[in-house]
Amino acid sequence: MWTMYTNGRLGNQMGAFSTLLGLANINGYQPYIGQDMYDFLAPYFQITIPLIHEAVSQKIHWKSYWVHDWISPEHKTIKGKFVKLLGYPNSWTFYDHITDEIRKQFTVHDFIKEKVNQYLLKIKGNRKNVTFVGVHVRRGDYLYTMPNTWKGVVADLDYLEKAMKYFREKYQDPIFITTSDGLDWCKQNMNNSKGDIYFPGDGESADAGEDLAMLIHCNHTIMTIGTFGYWAGYLAGGEVIYLDKFVLPNSPFLEVFKYEAFYLPNWIGIPANLSSLQNPR
């Protein structure tokens, strides 16, 4: 019986869940999820992995095993019948071999899917050759932690314009479905002179899971940084553009993060502008 614990939010929970499934599969054990993880995921996804009751979990003498953010050779020979994985792993390297199973577990509930499709059909209108591009702009606490803790940046307007230009030039009639934890900033600063940028919920505080479902049901993805945008791109399955090299080379972030283990090889990276981090002296 293997399980996983992380105290992160939705994107981190999805990464931990997928890592549990991948490593349990590699090592030949049955994965179970705890109530906390189930409560994060089950309201949005058709999870079928068995749930372990908290009363049972408390009686098991678990072997704790910390997992960093990319697969290593030792992860393929983890010993123990009752293992509780710990950490914040979110790397395709753990579960690339069971991609179909991951996508199955993250199938959105029908009632959410219906709501999303109604919205997309409404804004499509009578247009014939629409391509939906999901855009996730991560801001929130990253506005402070990226420059002050990790020597990094969040996506700026120049990055977003470059990413949208890619899809505008490639597809006849792209529509950009934009979600963010800083939606007011997006609405005030993103250039919507073409009228092709839409903000679901009209700027109201949306449910995170429904935001993610909206992005998943787009054809392609523009993400910035973070696990939420990663999962939008991974599950949408089309082209993905991401903010690349968003921390300085000496950032402590690179001790726990590898670009090549986080972003899929076929995704398209646009390097971040790090000029705001340069020492003026």
N, C-alpha and C positions, 0 to 999 in steps of 0.2 A: 504494500500500500504506500504510494508516493503522493505527496501533496506539495503545495507551494504557498508561501506567505509573502505578501508585499503590502505596504501601507500607502501605495501610490493611488492616483486617481485613475480614471477610466482607461487612458492609454497605457499607463503602467500595468494595470490589472490585465489588460489584453496581452501585453508582452510577457508577463509572468505566466499567465495561463498557457500561452502557446509554447513557452519554454518548458513548462511542466510536461505537456503532451509530447514534445519532441524528445526530451531526455528520458522520459519513462519508456517511450517507444524504443529508443536506442539501447537502453539497458534491460529491457524485457520485463517491465513492471506495470501494474495497473495504476493509472492516475486517478486521484480523487481531488475534489476541490472543497475548500472550507466555506462556511456560511458567509464570511465577509466578501470573498471573491464572488461567490454566487450572487450576492445582493447587488454587486456592481454590474454584473454581466447579464443576468437572467432577465431583467426588465426590458432589454433590447434585443437579445440574441437567443436563438433556439438551442441553448446549451444542453447536451445530452450526457456529458461526463458525470459519473455518479458523485453525489454530495455526501460528505462525511459529517455526521452530526457532531456538534461541539462537545456533547457529553462523552462521545466515544473518543474524539480526538484528544481530550484532556487525559484520558486513561492510557494513551499509547506513549511509550518511551521513544520519542522520535530521535533520529539522528539528524542533526542540523547540518546543512551543507550550503555554504555561500556560493552563489553563482555570479561571476562577473559578466560583462556585457558582450561577450563573444565566445563561441565554443572553442574549447581547448581539448587536447588529446585525453586528459584525465577525466573529462566529462563523459567519456564513452565507456568508462569502467568504474562507475560509482558503485560502491558496495553498500548493501543494507536493504532489508526488506521493508523497513519503516523509515522512510527518508522525508524530511521536510526541507525543501529547497528554499533558500532565502535570497533576497537581493532585488535589483531592479533591471533584470535583463530584458532587452528588447532588440534582438538581432535575428535576422532571417537565418543565420548560420545554425541556429538551434533546431529549426523546424522546417527547413526547406524541403526535406525529404518527405514530409507529410502535408504539403501545401493544400491538397484537396480536403483533407480532414480539418485543417484550420479554417478554411473557407466554409465548410459545412457547419462547424460549431458557431461561426460568426454570421450565420444566416439571420437576417433581421426578421422580427416578427411581422406577420402579414398586416396587422393593423397599422404598424408604423410605415411599412412599405407602401400601403395604399395612400396614406397621408402624403408621403413624399412624392409619389407619382402624380397625385392630383395637383400638387404645387408645380411640378416640372411641366406638366401638360398645360397648365394655366398660363405660365409665362412663355411657353413655346408659341402658343397661339396658332396662327395660320402659317407660320414659317415652315418651310419644307426641309431644309438641310441644316438643322440645328445640331451643334456639338456642345454638350454640357461639360464645362470645366469646373470642378470643385476647387475652391481656394480656401485654405485655412491659414489665417494670420495669427501666429502665437505672439502675444504681448504679455499682459498681466505682470506677474512677479518676475518674469524674465527681463523686463525693462531695467530692473535693479541688479538681479543676480548675474546676468550675463556680463555686463561691464565690470562690476565690482568684485565678483567672486571668481568668474571663469575667464576673464580677459577676452570677452567675446561680444558679439553684437546680435541684435534681432534684425529681421528683414526691414529694409527701408523701402521708400517708394520707388527708387530706381530699380531695385531687384524685382518688385512686383510688375513694374512697367515692362521690363525685359521679358519676364515670364509670360505675361499676357500678349506681348507682341509676337512671341513664338507661335502661339495658338491662333492669333488673328491672321497671321500670314499663311498659316498652314491649312486652316479650315475656313469654309465659306461663311459660316454664320455662328461663331462661338458665343456662348452665353456663360458668364462667370458667376457661379453660385458661391457667394462669399460668406464665410462664418469666421468668428473670431471671439476671443475673450477681451478684445478691445474694439468692438464693432463701431462705437462712436468715432474713434480715430479713423477707421477705414472709410466710413461714410463722409467724413469731413475732408479727407486727404486724397483718396483714390480718385483719379480722373475718370469720371463717368460721362464724358461728353458724347461718347458713342452710344450711350444708353444700353450697353450690353453687360453691366454689372448689376447683380441682384443680391439683396440682403434678406434672406428668409426671416419671417417674423417682424419685418419692418422695424428692425432695431430693438425689439423687445428682448428681454433676457430669455434666451431659448434653453431648452433642455439639452445637455451635452450629448446624450445618446441620440436624440433626434437630429441634432446638428451633424453628428457623425454619419447617421443613416442617409442624410441628404447628400453628403459628400461621396459616400460609397456608391450611390446610384447615379453619379455622373460618369461621363465617358473617360475623362482624364483628370489629372490633379496638379495643382500648384500648392506645394507645402512650403513652410518656412523652416522652423525648427521644432523639435519635440515629438513625442510619441503619438499624440492625437493625429497630427497631420500625416505621420508615417502610416498609421493604420487606414486612414482615408485612401492614401495612394495604393497601399498593398491590396486592399479589398476591392477598390474600384477596378484595378487590373489594367488600366490603359497606360498612356504615357504619364510620367511623373517628373516634374521639375522641382528641384530642391535647392535650398541655400547651402552652398558648399564653403568649406574652409572659413567657418564663422567665428573661430577663436584664433588668437595669436599662437605661433608655433611653440611658445614656452608656456602655454596655458596648462594649469593642473587638470583641466577637463580632459585632456588627451591621455591622462593616466587611467581613466575609466571609460573612455569612449574611443572607438575607431570608426572613421568615416566609412571605410570599406566593409565593415561588419554591420553597419546600421542601414546604409542605403544600398538598394539592389544594384547589381552591376549595370543593368540596362537603363537605369534612371539617369536623368540629365541634370548635372549640377551647374549652377551659376555661382561663381565665387563672390563672397560677401565683400563689401567695402569696409575695410578695417581702419580707415584713416582716422576715425574718431578716437581710436585707442592709442595712437602714436604719441610718444613722449615728446612734448614741445621743446624740451631742452636739447 
